[in-house]
Amino acid sequence: MNGKVHYWTWDNAMSMWMHAGVFNTGAGAHAIVFTQDGNTAYVTNQESNTVSVINVSSHAVTKTLNVGKKPNGLVIKM
């Protein structure tokens, strides 16, 4: 893993988004999509040909899925 995803939180006192942290994903992190409930995210990793499954609350990769060459976009069908 050598891709990174940065995340931000809203600071009410400053009325602006503030960088809150970063976590590792597969190489070439590219696209992200969230489930409807907002609990899970999926990140395409173009250089490692994988998709990282993310627990949004803990900002942790819970699973890595091997997919085809250079995944680009994601769609969640409900």
Biopython code that builds the backbone (N, CA, C, O; Angstrom):
import numpy as np
from Bio.PDB.StructureBuilder import StructureBuilder

atoms = [
    (1, "MET", "N", (0.843, -1.195, 0.000)),
    (1, "MET", "CA", (0.000, 0.000, 0.000)),
    (1, "MET", "C", (0.881, 1.249, 0.000)),
    (1, "MET", "O", (1.763, 1.405, 0.845)),
    (2, "ASN", "N", (0.630, 2.118, -0.949)),
    (2, "ASN", "CA", (1.324, 3.400, -0.904)),
    (2, "ASN", "C", (0.473, 4.545, -1.432)),
    (2, "ASN", "O", (0.974, 5.647, -1.659)),
    (3, "GLY", "N", (-0.827, 4.279, -1.628)),
    (3, "GLY", "CA", (-1.737, 5.371, -1.945)),
    (3, "GLY", "C", (-2.211, 6.010, -0.642)),
    (3, "GLY", "O", (-2.125, 5.397, 0.422)),
    (4, "LYS", "N", (-2.704, 7.224, -0.726)),
    (4, "LYS", "CA", (-3.169, 7.917, 0.478)),
    (4, "LYS", "C", (-4.482, 8.627, 0.194)),
    (4, "LYS", "O", (-4.699, 9.156, -0.896)),
    (5, "VAL", "N", (-5.348, 8.628, 1.188)),
    (5, "VAL", "CA", (-6.600, 9.379, 1.134)),
    (5, "VAL", "C", (-6.575, 10.373, 2.289)),
    (5, "VAL", "O", (-6.373, 9.997, 3.444)),
    (6, "HIS", "N", (-6.782, 11.631, 1.966)),
    (6, "HIS", "CA", (-6.856, 12.685, 2.983)),
    (6, "HIS", "C", (-8.320, 12.963, 3.276)),
    (6, "HIS", "O", (-9.166, 12.857, 2.388)),
    (7, "TYR", "N", (-8.623, 13.316, 4.517)),
    (7, "TYR", "CA", (-9.997, 13.651, 4.859)),
    (7, "TYR", "C", (-10.046, 14.913, 5.708)),
    (7, "TYR", "O", (-9.092, 15.259, 6.405)),
    (8, "TRP", "N", (-11.187, 15.590, 5.628)),
    (8, "TRP", "CA", (-11.371, 16.886, 6.283)),
    (8, "TRP", "C", (-12.600, 16.842, 7.179)),
    (8, "TRP", "O", (-13.490, 16.016, 6.976)),
    (9, "THR", "N", (-12.651, 17.726, 8.168)),
    (9, "THR", "CA", (-13.830, 17.912, 9.004)),
    (9, "THR", "C", (-14.167, 19.396, 9.034)),
    (9, "THR", "O", (-13.301, 20.254, 8.859)),
    (10, "TRP", "N", (-15.443, 19.677, 9.259)),
    (10, "TRP", "CA", (-15.907, 21.057, 9.304)),
    (10, "TRP", "C", (-15.639, 21.646, 10.681)),
    (10, "TRP", "O", (-16.029, 21.061, 11.691)),
    (11, "ASP", "N", (-14.981, 22.791, 10.729)),
    (11, "ASP", "CA", (-14.704, 23.506, 11.974)),
    (11, "ASP", "C", (-15.697, 24.661, 12.082)),
    (11, "ASP", "O", (-15.575, 25.660, 11.373)),
    (12, "ASN", "N", (-16.682, 24.521, 12.975)),
    (12, "ASN", "CA", (-17.712, 25.549, 13.126)),
    (12, "ASN", "C", (-17.131, 26.881, 13.593)),
    (12, "ASN", "O", (-17.573, 27.935, 13.137)),
    (13, "ALA", "N", (-16.159, 26.850, 14.483)),
    (13, "ALA", "CA", (-15.581, 28.089, 15.014)),
    (13, "ALA", "C", (-14.903, 28.912, 13.917)),
    (13, "ALA", "O", (-14.964, 30.141, 13.925)),
    (14, "MET", "N", (-14.257, 28.221, 12.976)),
    (14, "MET", "CA", (-13.543, 28.923, 11.911)),
    (14, "MET", "C", (-14.357, 29.004, 10.623)),
    (14, "MET", "O", (-13.949, 29.657, 9.662)),
    (15, "SER", "N", (-15.515, 28.333, 10.610)),
    (15, "SER", "CA", (-16.382, 28.284, 9.427)),
    (15, "SER", "C", (-15.626, 27.841, 8.174)),
    (15, "SER", "O", (-15.722, 28.460, 7.114)),
    (16, "MET", "N", (-14.872, 26.749, 8.331)),
    (16, "MET", "CA", (-14.122, 26.224, 7.195)),
    (16, "MET", "C", (-13.781, 24.752, 7.405)),
    (16, "MET", "O", (-13.799, 24.245, 8.527)),
    (17, "TRP", "N", (-13.471, 24.082, 6.298)),
    (17, "TRP", "CA", (-13.016, 22.695, 6.358)),
    (17, "TRP", "C", (-11.561, 22.662, 6.805)),
    (17, "TRP", "O", (-10.743, 23.462, 6.350)),
    (18, "MET", "N", (-11.247, 21.730, 7.703)),
    (18, "MET", "CA", (-9.888, 21.582, 8.222)),
    (18, "MET", "C", (-9.388, 20.164, 7.934)),
    (18, "MET", "O", (-10.129, 19.192, 8.084)),
    (19, "HIS", "N", (-8.131, 20.061, 7.521)),
    (19, "HIS", "CA", (-7.537, 18.750, 7.267)),
    (19, "HIS", "C", (-7.511, 17.981, 8.582)),
    (19, "HIS", "O", (-6.960, 18.451, 9.577)),
    (20, "ALA", "N", (-8.117, 16.784, 8.575)),
    (20, "ALA", "CA", (-8.231, 16.010, 9.812)),
    (20, "ALA", "C", (-7.293, 14.813, 9.853)),
    (20, "ALA", "O", (-6.980, 14.306, 10.931)),
    (21, "GLY", "N", (-6.840, 14.358, 8.687)),
    (21, "GLY", "CA", (-5.946, 13.214, 8.708)),
    (21, "GLY", "C", (-5.771, 12.586, 7.339)),
    (21, "GLY", "O", (-6.255, 13.088, 6.325)),
    (22, "VAL", "N", (-5.059, 11.465, 7.350)),
    (22, "VAL", "CA", (-4.755, 10.733, 6.122)),
    (22, "VAL", "C", (-4.643, 9.255, 6.477)),
    (22, "VAL", "O", (-4.221, 8.908, 7.580)),
    (23, "PHE", "N", (-5.022, 8.384, 5.538)),
    (23, "PHE", "CA", (-4.806, 6.957, 5.744)),
    (23, "PHE", "C", (-4.345, 6.332, 4.436)),
    (23, "PHE", "O", (-4.558, 6.890, 3.359)),
    (24, "ASN", "N", (-3.714, 5.175, 4.540)),
    (24, "ASN", "CA", (-3.139, 4.493, 3.382)),
    (24, "ASN", "C", (-4.165, 3.623, 2.678)),
    (24, "ASN", "O", (-5.033, 3.014, 3.304)),
    (25, "THR", "N", (-4.037, 3.582, 1.339)),
    (25, "THR", "CA", (-4.815, 2.666, 0.506)),
    (25, "THR", "C", (-3.836, 2.004, -0.448)),
    (25, "THR", "O", (-2.625, 2.074, -0.240)),
    (26, "GLY", "N", (-4.342, 1.370, -1.480)),
    (26, "GLY", "CA", (-3.472, 0.789, -2.489)),
    (26, "GLY", "C", (-2.828, 1.876, -3.342)),
    (26, "GLY", "O", (-3.227, 3.040, -3.288)),
    (27, "ALA", "N", (-1.841, 1.491, -4.120)),
    (27, "ALA", "CA", (-1.101, 2.442, -4.960)),
    (27, "ALA", "C", (-2.014, 3.074, -6.004)),
    (27, "ALA", "O", (-2.834, 2.396, -6.621)),
    (28, "GLY", "N", (-1.861, 4.369, -6.191)),
    (28, "GLY", "CA", (-2.600, 5.094, -7.219)),
    (28, "GLY", "C", (-4.051, 5.354, -6.862)),
    (28, "GLY", "O", (-4.920, 5.288, -7.732)),
    (29, "ALA", "N", (-4.334, 5.651, -5.586)),
    (29, "ALA", "CA", (-5.709, 5.948, -5.163)),
    (29, "ALA", "C", (-6.292, 7.011, -6.087)),
    (29, "ALA", "O", (-5.662, 8.039, -6.339)),
    (30, "HIS", "N", (-7.518, 6.755, -6.598)),
    (30, "HIS", "CA", (-8.035, 7.617, -7.653)),
    (30, "HIS", "C", (-9.460, 8.101, -7.399)),
    (30, "HIS", "O", (-9.673, 9.299, -7.210)),
    (31, "ALA", "N", (-10.427, 7.208, -7.390)),
    (31, "ALA", "CA", (-11.835, 7.595, -7.254)),
    (31, "ALA", "C", (-12.386, 7.066, -5.939)),
    (31, "ALA", "O", (-11.897, 6.072, -5.402)),
    (32, "ILE", "N", (-13.413, 7.744, -5.423)),
    (32, "ILE", "CA", (-14.043, 7.303, -4.180)),
    (32, "ILE", "C", (-15.554, 7.405, -4.320)),
    (32, "ILE", "O", (-16.073, 8.318, -4.962)),
    (33, "VAL", "N", (-16.249, 6.456, -3.710)),
    (33, "VAL", "CA", (-17.710, 6.471, -3.664)),
    (33, "VAL", "C", (-18.125, 5.997, -2.271)),
    (33, "VAL", "O", (-17.443, 5.186, -1.644)),
    (34, "PHE", "N", (-19.271, 6.527, -1.798)),
    (34, "PHE", "CA", (-19.768, 6.192, -0.466)),
    (34, "PHE", "C", (-21.091, 5.446, -0.578)),
    (34, "PHE", "O", (-21.881, 5.707, -1.485)),
    (35, "THR", "N", (-21.331, 4.521, 0.342)),
    (35, "THR", "CA", (-22.628, 3.873, 0.406)),
    (35, "THR", "C", (-23.665, 4.899, 0.841)),
    (35, "THR", "O", (-23.318, 5.952, 1.376)),
    (36, "GLN", "N", (-24.928, 4.593, 0.611)),
    (36, "GLN", "CA", (-26.008, 5.527, 0.910)),
    (36, "GLN", "C", (-26.039, 5.909, 2.390)),
    (36, "GLN", "O", (-26.371, 7.047, 2.721)),
    (37, "ASP", "N", (-25.701, 4.981, 3.281)),
    (37, "ASP", "CA", (-25.717, 5.292, 4.715)),
    (37, "ASP", "C", (-24.453, 6.015, 5.174)),
    (37, "ASP", "O", (-24.375, 6.455, 6.321)),
    (38, "GLY", "N", (-23.467, 6.140, 4.293)),
    (38, "GLY", "CA", (-22.238, 6.862, 4.607)),
    (38, "GLY", "C", (-21.252, 6.111, 5.477)),
    (38, "GLY", "O", (-20.243, 6.683, 5.890)),
    (39, "ASN", "N", (-21.513, 4.852, 5.766)),
    (39, "ASN", "CA", (-20.630, 4.089, 6.650)),
    (39, "ASN", "C", (-19.440, 3.449, 5.957)),
    (39, "ASN", "O", (-18.424, 3.166, 6.592)),
    (40, "THR", "N", (-19.561, 3.221, 4.658)),
    (40, "THR", "CA", (-18.512, 2.533, 3.910)),
    (40, "THR", "C", (-18.155, 3.340, 2.665)),
    (40, "THR", "O", (-19.022, 3.926, 2.018)),
    (41, "ALA", "N", (-16.874, 3.358, 2.346)),
    (41, "ALA", "CA", (-16.398, 3.995, 1.114)),
    (41, "ALA", "C", (-15.572, 2.975, 0.338)),
    (41, "ALA", "O", (-14.999, 2.044, 0.905)),
    (42, "TYR", "N", (-15.533, 3.178, -0.967)),
    (42, "TYR", "CA", (-14.723, 2.344, -1.849)),
    (42, "TYR", "C", (-13.787, 3.253, -2.628)),
    (42, "TYR", "O", (-14.220, 4.260, -3.188)),
    (43, "VAL", "N", (-12.500, 2.900, -2.665)),
    (43, "VAL", "CA", (-11.486, 3.706, -3.341)),
    (43, "VAL", "C", (-10.800, 2.858, -4.404)),
    (43, "VAL", "O", (-10.274, 1.785, -4.109)),
    (44, "THR", "N", (-10.809, 3.353, -5.661)),
    (44, "THR", "CA", (-10.069, 2.640, -6.704)),
    (44, "THR", "C", (-8.582, 2.950, -6.565)),
    (44, "THR", "O", (-8.188, 4.077, -6.266)),
    (45, "ASN", "N", (-7.780, 1.936, -6.786)),
    (45, "ASN", "CA", (-6.316, 2.063, -6.711)),
    (45, "ASN", "C", (-5.752, 1.636, -8.061)),
    (45, "ASN", "O", (-5.536, 0.451, -8.311)),
    (46, "GLN", "N", (-5.517, 2.621, -8.928)),
    (46, "GLN", "CA", (-5.174, 2.336, -10.321)),
    (46, "GLN", "C", (-3.855, 1.592, -10.499)),
    (46, "GLN", "O", (-3.745, 0.746, -11.387)),
    (47, "GLU", "N", (-2.877, 1.883, -9.694)),
    (47, "GLU", "CA", (-1.560, 1.255, -9.891)),
    (47, "GLU", "C", (-1.481, -0.147, -9.300)),
    (47, "GLU", "O", (-0.625, -0.936, -9.701)),
    (48, "SER", "N", (-2.356, -0.468, -8.357)),
    (48, "SER", "CA", (-2.319, -1.804, -7.755)),
    (48, "SER", "C", (-3.455, -2.701, -8.238)),
    (48, "SER", "O", (-3.561, -3.856, -7.827)),
    (49, "ASN", "N", (-4.323, -2.149, -9.135)),
    (49, "ASN", "CA", (-5.439, -2.926, -9.694)),
    (49, "ASN", "C", (-6.348, -3.484, -8.603)),
    (49, "ASN", "O", (-6.779, -4.635, -8.664)),
    (50, "THR", "N", (-6.632, -2.648, -7.603)),
    (50, "THR", "CA", (-7.468, -3.056, -6.480)),
    (50, "THR", "C", (-8.485, -1.970, -6.144)),
    (50, "THR", "O", (-8.412, -0.845, -6.638)),
    (51, "VAL", "N", (-9.433, -2.341, -5.291)),
    (51, "VAL", "CA", (-10.359, -1.392, -4.683)),
    (51, "VAL", "C", (-10.262, -1.585, -3.177)),
    (51, "VAL", "O", (-10.383, -2.706, -2.684)),
    (52, "SER", "N", (-10.044, -0.495, -2.444)),
    (52, "SER", "CA", (-9.995, -0.550, -0.992)),
    (52, "SER", "C", (-11.383, -0.292, -0.432)),
    (52, "SER", "O", (-12.064, 0.643, -0.854)),
    (53, "VAL", "N", (-11.804, -1.119, 0.520)),
    (53, "VAL", "CA", (-13.066, -0.931, 1.229)),
    (53, "VAL", "C", (-12.724, -0.231, 2.543)),
    (53, "VAL", "O", (-11.887, -0.711, 3.307)),
    (54, "ILE", "N", (-13.373, 0.903, 2.801)),
    (54, "ILE", "CA", (-13.013, 1.763, 3.935)),
    (54, "ILE", "C", (-14.149, 1.848, 4.937)),
    (54, "ILE", "O", (-15.300, 2.063, 4.557)),
    (55, "ASN", "N", (-13.833, 1.680, 6.221)),
    (55, "ASN", "CA", (-14.764, 1.998, 7.296)),
    (55, "ASN", "C", (-14.640, 3.498, 7.533)),
    (55, "ASN", "O", (-13.604, 3.973, 7.997)),
    (56, "VAL", "N", (-15.694, 4.243, 7.216)),
    (56, "VAL", "CA", (-15.622, 5.702, 7.253)),
    (56, "VAL", "C", (-15.384, 6.219, 8.675)),
    (56, "VAL", "O", (-14.631, 7.176, 8.853)),
    (57, "SER", "N", (-15.999, 5.619, 9.679)),
    (57, "SER", "CA", (-15.855, 6.089, 11.061)),
    (57, "SER", "C", (-14.431, 5.964, 11.586)),
    (57, "SER", "O", (-13.927, 6.858, 12.265)),
    (58, "SER", "N", (-13.791, 4.843, 11.263)),
    (58, "SER", "CA", (-12.442, 4.606, 11.785)),
    (58, "SER", "C", (-11.345, 5.002, 10.804)),
    (58, "SER", "O", (-10.163, 4.972, 11.148)),
    (59, "HIS", "N", (-11.734, 5.378, 9.573)),
    (59, "HIS", "CA", (-10.763, 5.728, 8.528)),
    (59, "HIS", "C", (-9.764, 4.602, 8.302)),
    (59, "HIS", "O", (-8.564, 4.840, 8.161)),
    (60, "ALA", "N", (-10.274, 3.371, 8.269)),
    (60, "ALA", "CA", (-9.404, 2.205, 8.122)),
    (60, "ALA", "C", (-9.850, 1.350, 6.933)),
    (60, "ALA", "O", (-11.041, 1.222, 6.650)),
    (61, "VAL", "N", (-8.864, 0.772, 6.248)),
    (61, "VAL", "CA", (-9.139, -0.183, 5.173)),
    (61, "VAL", "C", (-9.566, -1.497, 5.828)),
    (61, "VAL", "O", (-8.825, -2.067, 6.629)),
    (62, "THR", "N", (-10.762, -1.971, 5.485)),
    (62, "THR", "CA", (-11.253, -3.224, 6.061)),
    (62, "THR", "C", (-11.058, -4.402, 5.129)),
    (62, "THR", "O", (-11.058, -5.554, 5.562)),
    (63, "LYS", "N", (-10.890, -4.106, 3.833)),
    (63, "LYS", "CA", (-10.713, -5.171, 2.852)),
    (63, "LYS", "C", (-10.101, -4.570, 1.593)),
    (63, "LYS", "O", (-10.300, -3.393, 1.290)),
    (64, "THR", "N", (-9.355, -5.395, 0.866)),
    (64, "THR", "CA", (-8.818, -4.997, -0.435)),
    (64, "THR", "C", (-9.309, -6.002, -1.471)),
    (64, "THR", "O", (-9.095, -7.207, -1.337)),
    (65, "LEU", "N", (-9.970, -5.486, -2.505)),
    (65, "LEU", "CA", (-10.534, -6.332, -3.555)),
    (65, "LEU", "C", (-9.661, -6.267, -4.805)),
    (65, "LEU", "O", (-9.363, -5.179, -5.297)),
    (66, "ASN", "N", (-9.257, -7.409, -5.312)),
    (66, "ASN", "CA", (-8.531, -7.458, -6.579)),
    (66, "ASN", "C", (-9.532, -7.295, -7.710)),
    (66, "ASN", "O", (-10.550, -7.987, -7.747)),
    (67, "VAL", "N", (-9.248, -6.386, -8.631)),
    (67, "VAL", "CA", (-10.137, -6.123, -9.761)),
    (67, "VAL", "C", (-9.311, -6.095, -11.044)),
    (67, "VAL", "O", (-8.122, -6.411, -11.022)),
    (68, "GLY", "N", (-9.929, -5.720, -12.153)),
    (68, "GLY", "CA", (-9.226, -5.647, -13.430)),
    (68, "GLY", "C", (-8.217, -4.519, -13.472)),
    (68, "GLY", "O", (-8.041, -3.765, -12.515)),
    (69, "LYS", "N", (-7.567, -4.433, -14.608)),
    (69, "LYS", "CA", (-6.491, -3.463, -14.824)),
    (69, "LYS", "C", (-6.972, -2.017, -14.687)),
    (69, "LYS", "O", (-7.975, -1.625, -15.282)),
    (70, "LYS", "N", (-6.251, -1.246, -13.904)),
    (70, "LYS", "CA", (-6.412, 0.196, -13.731)),
    (70, "LYS", "C", (-7.866, 0.642, -13.486)),
    (70, "LYS", "O", (-8.443, 1.342, -14.317)),
    (71, "PRO", "N", (-8.456, 0.240, -12.350)),
    (71, "PRO", "CA", (-9.829, 0.661, -12.060)),
    (71, "PRO", "C", (-9.935, 2.176, -12.022)),
    (71, "PRO", "O", (-9.065, 2.853, -11.472)),
    (72, "ASN", "N", (-11.000, 2.705, -12.606)),
    (72, "ASN", "CA", (-11.110, 4.148, -12.768)),
    (72, "ASN", "C", (-12.259, 4.755, -11.993)),
    (72, "ASN", "O", (-12.052, 5.708, -11.241)),
    (73, "GLY", "N", (-13.462, 4.236, -12.151)),
    (73, "GLY", "CA", (-14.627, 4.815, -11.502)),
    (73, "GLY", "C", (-15.417, 3.750, -10.774)),
    (73, "GLY", "O", (-15.176, 2.553, -10.929)),
    (74, "LEU", "N", (-16.366, 4.209, -9.979)),
    (74, "LEU", "CA", (-17.195, 3.294, -9.194)),
    (74, "LEU", "C", (-18.646, 3.747, -9.249)),
    (74, "LEU", "O", (-18.936, 4.942, -9.314)),
    (75, "VAL", "N", (-19.551, 2.779, -9.222)),
    (75, "VAL", "CA", (-20.981, 3.052, -9.112)),
    (75, "VAL", "C", (-21.551, 2.059, -8.123)),
    (75, "VAL", "O", (-21.271, 0.863, -8.199)),
    (76, "ILE", "N", (-22.347, 2.554, -7.198)),
    (76, "ILE", "CA", (-23.063, 1.670, -6.287)),
    (76, "ILE", "C", (-24.511, 1.646, -6.751)),
    (76, "ILE", "O", (-25.185, 2.676, -6.774)),
    (77, "LYS", "N", (-24.977, 0.472, -7.116)),
    (77, "LYS", "CA", (-26.351, 0.325, -7.599)),
    (77, "LYS", "C", (-27.233, -0.094, -6.442)),
    (77, "LYS", "O", (-26.973, -1.100, -5.783)),
    (78, "MET", "N", (-28.269, 0.677, -6.201)),
    (78, "MET", "CA", (-29.178, 0.380, -5.083)),
    (78, "MET", "C", (-30.407, -0.321, -5.583)),
    (78, "MET", "O", (-31.291, -0.654, -4.794)),
]
sb = StructureBuilder()
sb.init_structure("model")
sb.init_model(0)
sb.init_chain("A")
sb.init_seg("    ")
for serial, (resi, resn, name, xyz) in enumerate(atoms, 1):
    if name == "N":
        sb.init_residue(resn, " ", resi, " ")
    sb.init_atom(name, np.array(xyz, "f"), 0.0, 1.0, " ", f" {name:<3s}", serial, name[0])
structure = sb.get_structure()
